């Protein structure tokens, strides 16, 4: 019987395991997961910590027992320490007992995800320093922040997506929040003129410090008491480090896999690596960028699940391909929604493209219907053809989250701003203006 080994039991890995079993009943499927939890919605962790999501069980998609019923062997707290691709063998350590075992495979899927980057100034011994990636991280943070009333001042190092989601989390818990970001503005993946709209709105409630580099965490009695930057010192009862993630691929660095500089495993459209019989999916793997036409590593749960499904097809012997991504994402920060897809003005400049931009402010729905709110929309498009290259939306109406999907679809299909302006989109006063917000911005492109 063919043996498929999957390393990693969260989004990409378990998506692959589930579909593979649906496709093939005649293969043996074994999953190894380093953590004690599997198949959960990691994107929901900030809401679990704040109490909006009541129980960690609500984040679980399926349990080990659910997979066992489908004849998928799942081994939690088992870490793959080494891959021998010549002998098609993995060396696995049982983290409960410390024992190791060699397991042979016919095909291997690496879906180990990513882990937070921890800078050298972070001491290992401090009890009040946190990173957020796994369900175990979230459970630890929830207990600490909800049960300790004396923890009032929170310093968040890094103003990216997770950092800004945690701003809302900590404000829900009635904490005083300071965000320290090395770049000139929060949400570094956005253009500065867009990010500053959000930043300016938050500054009365959140201490946002941009362009500051953290140099040291001051510790007393095993606890951080302040954060020291190149511009000042800020007292803190707890620190959350969120300066980015890197692929969990150290254990295969020496086996000859083609990788990006950050350690992401380069795969083709079938999720196959440069070594036959080894596939990769999720945050540890690359995707083809639909505009740049090169492998990129953009860690998103949506992408991980798609990777898993395509990998399962090809592991089962069914030809399937994943065409690529635009990096479409959305983040909720307090009452604001920020969404983007494709290229920003900044990234288009870096690529040396001939492009133009347009920026508009328009309403979420008809002004005469109650609670119409403004959208700030910025488009990047080719100067000559007017093909859309990228879009950013900021607004206090949550429908921004789905309007970005219109732009993502338009870029994928190669539409111009003129074609977007003439799309047959729905209209009723409670939901849109007669020219939808996405079309108002597109029609402004000259």
Secondary structure, DSSP 8 states (H G I E B T S, - for coil): -EEEEEE--SHHHHHHHHHHHHH-SSEEEEEEESSS--SB-GGGHHHHHHTSS--GGGGBS--HHHHHHTTEEEEETEEEEEEETTTTEEEEEETTT--EEEEE-SEEEE---EEE---TTS-TT-TTEE---SHHHHHHHHHHHHH-TT--EEEEE--SHHHHHHHHHHHHTT-EEEEEESSSSSSTTS-HHHHHHHHHHHTTTSEEEES--EEEEEEETTEEEEEEESS-EEE-SEEEE-S-EEES-GGGTTTT--B-TTS-B---TTSB-SSTTEEE-GGGB-EEBTTT-SEE----HHHHHHHHHHHHHHHTT-------B---EEEEETTEEEEEEE--HHHHHHTT--EEEEEEEEESS-TTSTT--EEEEEEEEETTT-BEEEEEEEESSTTHHHHHHHHHHHHHTT-BHHHHHT------TTT--SS-HHHHHHHT--
